Amino acid sequence: MRTKILLATAALIAVGVASSMAQSNVYSLNVVGYVNVGLTNGRLHLLSNPMKPQDGNYNLTNTFKLQDPGSDGTTIFQWNAGAASWDSFIWFDGFGWFPDANQPLGTGFFVQPAGTAGNQRVTLVGEVQTGTSTNVISGALALLGSKVPVAGPEPGGAVGHDGDNIFTWDVGGNSWVTTTYFGGYGWFDGTAETNGPVVKVAEGLFYQNTGGSLNWIKTLNP
């Protein structure tokens, strides 16, 4: 079975806030909504956070809410690049994640559902970042995701150094899928040239960087 990821576009709400400042009208457009993610019990899922909390609080308990009771023992694994190891955080019904930790916009993580709930749902709620957003790819290995809830080939186009790899996760096969960058040509998935692997909304990826920092740029206009 594969992860079912749905951007609730029908529920996106455009909230216009008009105010008068210094005799001029200032309009602020905030697009808020949610992303529903289906999780297969016992399987690892590589996800990311594409939503910006309205209160600016990026901790797991605030940004990543399990919707079904009986989810005790569900575990999140965050990549600790400095230590080259995994940090784990466990869900307790009625309390949230312990210990709690930040999950910033555009960062990835593994989650493994457990407990008695069977297949589970998680909801990521927040503000959609509009305009141009940049995710800086630095270091040898980074666990990332799009900063906006839009699916597509990532990181797109001619972003990469010769020999860079992107690893996406096959939930059903419980294995990695590799896409490699060839300088002057683009991304190659083993069978054809692409703009990068197709990543679903709220899906994460591992980027293996063989050179200097890169800018992964996304533009979303409301």
Secondary structure, 3 states (H helix, E strand, C coil): CCCEEEECHHHCEEEEEEEEECCEEEEEEEEEEEEEEEECCCCCEEEECCCECCCCCCEHHHHCEECCCCCCCCEEEEEECCCCEEEEEEEECCCEEECCCECCCCEEEEEECCCCCCCEEEEEEEEECCEEEEEEECCCEEEEECCCCCCEECCCCCCCCCCCEEEEEECCCCEEEEEEEECCCEEECCCCEECCCEECCCEEEEEECCCCCEEEEEEECC
